[in-house]
Amino acid sequence: MPRIPLLPEHPEDPAAKALFDRVRAARGTGFKMPHLYRVLGTAPEMFRGWLDFAWPLRLNARTSRRLRELLILRGAQVAGTAYEWAHHLPMAIEAGVSDAQIDALANWRDSALFDPRERAVLQLAEEVTRGPSASEATVAQLKDCGFDDAAVVELVLTASFYVCVSRFLQTMNIELEPGYEAHLARM
C-alpha cells in the first residue's frame, strides 16, 4: 500500500483535476493516470513543479532519448526501483534501445554491445545513483566522447532527477500498476 492514498482518476480538487487534465491533454484522453501521478497530485503545486521539470528532460533535451533511457534504466537497476524500470522499459524500446542491450545492462562492463558514448553514460548513471556525485573522470569521459557542456548538463540532470524519482517512489511505497509486472523479469 502506498503511504499516501492515491487520488482517484478524476479528483475533486480543482488544482489536481487541472493537472490531471493537462497530462491527459498531452498523453491522450484515454490515458490512465499512473499511481505516481495519483500520489503527486495530492500536493498540486509540487506536482506542477515535477511536470515542469520532468517533461522538458524527457521531451526537450538535445541528447539522444535512447541514451537517456539507457541511463534511466541503469539508474533504476542500481537503485532497485522496479516501478521506474517497468515504466521506462517500454520507453527505452520505443527510443531504440535493443533487447540485447536491455538484457546485458546489468553487466554492461563485460558486454561488447555498448559503444564508448553509451559506456560513459552508464558510468554516469551508476555514479550519480550511488552518490554523492559523478567523478571528475566520468565527466571528462563524457566530454572525450563528444558530449558538449550542454549535453553533460542534460545527462547529469537526467541522472539526478531519476534518483529523486527513485527515492520518492520507494519512500512513498508506490505500487506498480497492473500490467507492468512482466517488465520486471528483465530488471
Beta strands, then each sheet from edge to edge (+ up, - down):
end
